[in-house]
Amino acid sequence: KGAMLAHKAEEEGIAAVENIIGEKGHVNYNAIPGVIYTHPEIAFVGKTEEELKQEKVAYTKGFFPMIGNSRARAMHDADGFIKVLADKKTDKILGVHMLSLIHISEPTRPERISYAVFCLKKKKN
């Protein structure tokens, strides 16, 4: 199911071992991040706006264009954005999508997406 990513294989492997030893193995496919190491770099986890619309989920969107980041402008790499999708009623994070040319600051996008995964897995934000 889903994309063929190392993160996905790791989660499925853990679930398989849990099943083998008699525990209930489970994979939350919605919380498996994707990172594309290109220029610009892309990182994402959770639902897209299209998926939320199709599922008729009421959501809010936070959008930060990289042009608003002084370091990005100074380096002439201000293209890109960070987008956060959250449940309209509960503010639970449903999806996070990042695209940018520069490493904005530490942590890098691949590390930052792990924070988004943590938020997706939490029962409450």
C-alpha positions as CSV (number, residue, x, y, z in Angstrom):
1,K,0.0,0.0,0.0
2,G,1.3,3.5,-0.8
3,A,4.7,4.7,-2.0
4,M,7.8,2.5,-1.8
5,L,9.8,4.5,0.8
6,A,12.4,3.4,3.3
7,H,10.3,4.9,6.1
8,K,7.4,2.7,5.1
9,A,9.5,-0.4,4.9
10,E,10.8,0.2,8.4
11,E,7.3,0.7,9.8
12,E,6.0,-2.4,8.1
13,G,9.0,-4.4,9.3
14,I,8.3,-3.4,12.9
15,A,4.6,-4.3,12.5
16,A,5.6,-7.7,11.0
17,V,7.9,-8.6,13.9
18,E,5.2,-7.4,16.4
19,N,2.7,-9.8,14.7
20,I,5.3,-12.7,14.8
21,I,5.8,-12.3,18.5
22,G,2.1,-12.2,19.2
23,E,1.6,-8.4,19.6
24,K,-0.8,-6.4,17.5
25,G,1.3,-4.9,14.8
26,H,0.0,-1.7,13.1
27,V,1.2,0.7,10.5
28,N,-0.2,4.2,10.4
29,Y,0.3,4.9,6.7
30,N,-0.9,8.5,7.2
31,A,2.1,9.2,9.4
32,I,4.9,7.9,7.1
33,P,6.9,10.8,5.8
34,G,8.3,11.3,2.3
35,V,11.5,13.3,1.6
36,I,12.8,13.9,-1.9
37,Y,16.4,15.0,-1.9
38,T,16.4,17.3,-4.9
39,H,17.0,21.0,-5.4
40,P,14.5,22.2,-4.2
41,E,14.1,19.7,-1.4
42,I,10.6,18.4,-0.7
43,A,9.3,16.8,2.5
44,F,5.7,15.8,3.3
45,V,3.6,13.7,5.6
46,G,-0.2,13.2,6.0
47,K,-3.0,14.2,3.9
48,T,-3.0,16.6,0.9
49,E,-5.6,19.3,0.4
50,E,-7.1,17.3,-2.5
51,E,-7.5,14.2,-0.2
52,L,-9.2,16.3,2.5
53,K,-11.6,17.8,0.0
54,Q,-12.4,14.4,-1.5
55,E,-13.0,13.1,2.1
56,K,-15.1,16.2,2.9
57,V,-13.0,17.0,5.9
58,A,-13.3,20.6,7.2
59,Y,-9.7,21.9,7.5
60,T,-7.7,25.1,7.9
61,K,-4.5,25.9,6.1
62,G,-1.4,27.6,7.4
63,F,0.9,28.7,4.6
64,F,4.3,30.3,4.9
65,P,6.0,31.4,1.7
66,M,9.8,31.3,1.9
67,I,10.0,34.9,0.6
68,G,9.1,35.8,4.2
69,N,12.4,34.3,5.4
70,S,15.2,36.9,5.5
71,R,17.9,34.3,5.1
72,A,16.2,32.8,2.0
73,R,15.9,36.3,0.5
74,A,19.6,37.1,1.3
75,M,20.7,33.9,-0.4
76,H,18.4,34.6,-3.5
77,D,16.6,31.3,-2.8
78,A,13.3,32.6,-1.6
79,D,11.1,30.2,-3.7
80,G,9.2,27.6,-1.8
81,F,6.8,27.3,1.1
82,I,5.7,25.4,4.2
83,K,2.1,24.4,4.4
84,V,0.3,22.9,7.4
85,L,-3.2,21.4,7.2
86,A,-5.2,21.0,10.4
87,D,-8.7,19.9,11.4
88,K,-11.0,22.9,11.5
89,K,-12.6,21.9,14.8
90,T,-9.8,20.3,16.8
91,D,-6.7,21.9,15.2
92,K,-5.2,18.4,15.0
93,I,-2.5,18.4,12.3
94,L,-3.6,16.4,9.3
95,G,-0.8,17.1,6.8
96,V,2.5,19.1,6.4
97,H,4.2,19.9,3.1
98,M,7.5,21.6,2.6
99,L,9.3,22.8,-0.4
100,S,12.3,25.0,-0.4
101,L,15.7,25.6,-2.0
102,I,17.7,26.2,1.2
103,H,18.1,24.7,4.6
104,I,16.2,27.4,6.4
105,S,17.8,26.7,9.7
106,E,18.6,23.7,11.8
107,P,16.9,21.3,11.8
108,T,16.8,20.5,8.0
109,R,13.6,19.6,6.3
110,P,14.1,15.8,6.7
111,E,14.6,16.3,10.4
112,R,11.8,18.9,10.6
113,I,9.3,16.5,8.9
114,S,9.9,14.1,11.8
115,Y,8.4,16.7,14.1
116,A,5.4,16.8,11.9
117,V,5.1,13.0,12.1
118,F,5.2,13.3,15.9
119,C,2.3,15.8,15.7
120,L,0.3,13.6,13.4
121,K,0.6,10.6,15.7
122,K,-0.4,12.6,18.9
123,K,-4.0,12.1,20.0
124,K,-4.2,15.9,20.6
125,N,-2.0,18.7,19.3
